[in-house]
Amino acid sequence: MKKTPFGLMVAVLMVIAIACSSSETPALIVSPTTELGSVPKTDVPKELVQISLAMDWFPNSNHVGIFEALDRGFFAEEGLEVNAYTPSDPSTVLQTVGAGRDDFGISYQPDLLLARNAGVPVVSVMGIVQHPLNSIMTLGSSGLETPADLKGMRIGHPNIPSNQGMLATMLAEGGLTMDDVELVDVGFNLVPSLLGDTVDAIIGAYWTHESILIELEGKEVNIMRMEEWGVPDFYELIIIASESTIADRPEVVEGFVRAMRKGFEAAENDPQGAVDTLIEANPESVNEELERKGVDLLQSIWGDGVPRIGWQEEARWSSFTSWMKSQEFIEDDVDALAAFTNQFIDN
């Protein structure tokens, strides 16, 4: 069931306090700049500003624009040398960026609003994925195709509070409540739990990732996309920076965002070529078949309905912030318009 506002706030504050007090340096998983970014394709300044980008997960098709920007020298053209890495605990990205331990990070709109609610001074400076990737999935053989079909079913989830709020909203669209389903905390073992019949459906699964994993196992999958079942449209992946970085080093933010935008524009124009670049930079960790299918799904939603890749709509931030308040995840004084900016996309 949904957590109370007080309980959720205490939990978030505890995570932030632990993360900000830790002196441990995140483990470096990906550092392609030495190999790729050091050979720019155009003349660049000799002195490059060192920049850290904390990623939300291990390198995958969601990140192809980053590796295109590195490979093509777009960051170097802006006078930046970017170290893109996956922290040992990716859930700390908002805190490390807010505390100034990382310059930029990849996160998600719901998480950023939770962080700002808890006083973490982070702002979205670019929207990477224009729509939710999170969804409810069932096996094709189950016959469960809509939220109304989930009555009495076991729903596997990764114990993320916002996912439970999204589930409640989607169930309501089908005339159900949370009391009509059984919640099963499966952590991030979503696909094995569904394939192994531990649960009848899963939430927290990306329709550009987990659905492909299921299909690669020879199974058909039903996908219930959130924005089609009552949850306001939101940005799944965003680029974040701290308020102090935006105020004190706007030229760095502008150059970083411009290079990122060029990287994703290149990936949009040649998605399979972008996967080649991703694999070249991460030969040991990339599932090629998975990412080649995933990037084809992502290609259409990097710039869907916006004047340029990275642009964020005020209406979307306002509507989703209002939904978060209605679910009692954040307080009424959280300002949706202070949580994002397009000032660096315009340049």
MORASUL-V282091 format. One record per residue. RES is the residue in one letter. BURIAL is # if it has 16 or more other C-alpha atoms within 10 Angstrom, else .. Layout:
BEGIN
res:RES burial:BURIAL
res:RES burial:BURIAL
END
This chain:
BEGIN
res:M burial:.
res:K burial:.
res:K burial:.
res:T burial:.
res:P burial:.
res:F burial:.
res:G burial:.
res:L burial:#
res:M burial:#
res:V burial:.
res:A burial:.
res:V burial:.
res:L burial:#
res:M burial:.
res:V burial:.
res:I burial:#
res:A burial:.
res:I burial:.
res:A burial:#
res:C burial:#
res:S burial:.
res:S burial:.
res:S burial:.
res:E burial:.
res:T burial:.
res:P burial:#
res:A burial:.
res:L burial:.
res:I burial:#
res:V burial:#
res:S burial:#
res:P burial:#
res:T burial:#
res:T burial:.
res:E burial:.
res:L burial:#
res:G burial:#
res:S burial:.
res:V burial:.
res:P burial:#
res:K burial:.
res:T burial:.
res:D burial:.
res:V burial:#
res:P burial:.
res:K burial:.
res:E burial:.
res:L burial:.
res:V burial:.
res:Q burial:.
res:I burial:#
res:S burial:#
res:L burial:#
res:A burial:#
res:M burial:#
res:D burial:#
res:W burial:#
res:F burial:#
res:P burial:#
res:N burial:#
res:S burial:#
res:N burial:#
res:H burial:#
res:V burial:#
res:G burial:#
res:I burial:#
res:F burial:#
res:E burial:#
res:A burial:#
res:L burial:#
res:D burial:#
res:R burial:#
res:G burial:#
res:F burial:#
res:F burial:#
res:A burial:#
res:E burial:#
res:E burial:#
res:G burial:#
res:L burial:#
res:E burial:#
res:V burial:#
res:N burial:#
res:A burial:#
res:Y burial:#
res:T burial:#
res:P burial:#
res:S burial:.
res:D burial:.
res:P burial:#
res:S burial:#
res:T burial:#
res:V burial:#
res:L burial:#
res:Q burial:#
res:T burial:#
res:V burial:#
res:G burial:#
res:A burial:#
res:G burial:#
res:R burial:#
res:D burial:#
res:D burial:#
res:F burial:#
res:G burial:#
res:I burial:#
res:S burial:#
res:Y burial:#
res:Q burial:#
res:P burial:#
res:D burial:.
res:L burial:#
res:L burial:#
res:L burial:#
res:A burial:#
res:R burial:#
res:N burial:#
res:A burial:#
res:G burial:.
res:V burial:#
res:P burial:#
res:V burial:#
res:V burial:#
res:S burial:#
res:V burial:#
res:M burial:#
res:G burial:#
res:I burial:#
res:V burial:#
res:Q burial:#
res:H burial:#
res:P burial:#
res:L burial:#
res:N burial:#
res:S burial:#
res:I burial:#
res:M burial:#
res:T burial:#
res:L burial:#
res:G burial:.
res:S burial:.
res:S burial:.
res:G burial:.
res:L burial:#
res:E burial:#
res:T burial:#
res:P burial:#
res:A burial:#
res:D burial:.
res:L burial:#
res:K burial:#
res:G burial:.
res:M burial:.
res:R burial:#
res:I burial:#
res:G burial:#
res:H burial:#
res:P burial:#
res:N burial:#
res:I burial:.
res:P burial:.
res:S burial:#
res:N burial:#
res:Q burial:#
res:G burial:#
res:M burial:#
res:L burial:#
res:A burial:#
res:T burial:#
res:M burial:#
res:L burial:#
res:A burial:#
res:E burial:#
res:G burial:#
res:G burial:.
res:L burial:#
res:T burial:#
res:M burial:#
res:D burial:.
res:D burial:.
res:V burial:#
res:E burial:#
res:L burial:#
res:V burial:#
res:D burial:#
res:V burial:#
res:G burial:.
res:F burial:.
res:N burial:.
res:L burial:#
res:V burial:#
res:P burial:.
res:S burial:#
res:L burial:#
res:L burial:#
res:G burial:.
res:D burial:.
res:T burial:.
res:V burial:#
res:D burial:#
res:A burial:#
res:I burial:#
res:I burial:#
res:G burial:#
res:A burial:#
res:Y burial:#
res:W burial:#
res:T burial:#
res:H burial:#
res:E burial:#
res:S burial:#
res:I burial:#
res:L burial:#
res:I burial:#
res:E burial:.
res:L burial:.
res:E burial:.
res:G burial:.
res:K burial:.
res:E burial:.
res:V burial:#
res:N burial:#
res:I burial:#
res:M burial:#
res:R burial:#
res:M burial:#
res:E burial:#
res:E burial:.
res:W burial:#
res:G burial:#
res:V burial:#
res:P burial:#
res:D burial:#
res:F burial:#
res:Y burial:#
res:E burial:#
res:L burial:#
res:I burial:#
res:I burial:#
res:I burial:#
res:A burial:#
res:S burial:#
res:E burial:#
res:S burial:.
res:T burial:#
res:I burial:#
res:A burial:.
res:D burial:.
res:R burial:.
res:P burial:.
res:E burial:.
res:V burial:#
res:V burial:#
res:E burial:#
res:G burial:#
res:F burial:#
res:V burial:#
res:R burial:#
res:A burial:#
res:M burial:#
res:R burial:#
res:K burial:#
res:G burial:#
res:F burial:#
res:E burial:#
res:A burial:#
res:A burial:#
res:E burial:#
res:N burial:.
res:D burial:.
res:P burial:#
res:Q burial:#
res:G burial:#
res:A burial:#
res:V burial:#
res:D burial:#
res:T burial:#
res:L burial:#
res:I burial:#
res:E burial:.
res:A burial:#
res:N burial:#
res:P burial:.
res:E burial:.
res:S burial:.
res:V burial:#
res:N burial:.
res:E burial:#
res:E burial:.
res:L burial:#
res:E burial:#
res:R burial:#
res:K burial:#
res:G burial:#
res:V burial:#
res:D burial:#
res:L burial:#
res:L burial:#
res:Q burial:#
res:S burial:.
res:I burial:#
res:W burial:#
res:G burial:#
res:D burial:.
res:G burial:.
res:V burial:.
res:P burial:.
res:R burial:.
res:I burial:#
res:G burial:#
res:W burial:#
res:Q burial:#
res:E burial:#
res:E burial:.
res:A burial:.
res:R burial:#
res:W burial:#
res:S burial:#
res:S burial:#
res:F burial:#
res:T burial:#
res:S burial:#
res:W burial:#
res:M burial:#
res:K burial:#
res:S burial:.
res:Q burial:#
res:E burial:#
res:F burial:#
res:I burial:#
res:E burial:#
res:D burial:.
res:D burial:.
res:V burial:#
res:D burial:#
res:A burial:#
res:L burial:.
res:A burial:.
res:A burial:#
res:F burial:#
res:T burial:#
res:N burial:#
res:Q burial:.
res:F burial:#
res:I burial:#
res:D burial:.
res:N burial:.
END
